[in-house]
């Protein structure tokens, strides 16, 4: 079973068919692309604020690791952990970004496939 949130653009078309065609479905699941290509995934989805927070968090981790005198391997471990967290929260970030751009969330749907939803 898959779950999706349905998003409608800020100014949807008046025609029912066009309005249905403008809906965007965001799957509520783990996103492997966000894990592998974390910062690029954020930029590709126009999540500028989240990208800035990502860079600040990585800089803070690098600073803590450097001042603690730990090995630089810890930085790669922390980046991997942060990207894994990003993969789990990617759908929430997408919904947040769409909401900040004025998109409405009329509801959620579930089904076996996207076409069924």
Secondary structure, DSSP 8 states (H G I E B T S, - for coil): -EEEEEEE-TT--SSHHHHHHT-EEEE-S--HHHHHTHHHHHHHTT-HHHHHHHHHHHHHHHHHHHHHT--THHHHHHHHHHHHHHHHHHHHHHHHHHHHTT-EEEEEEEESSTTT-
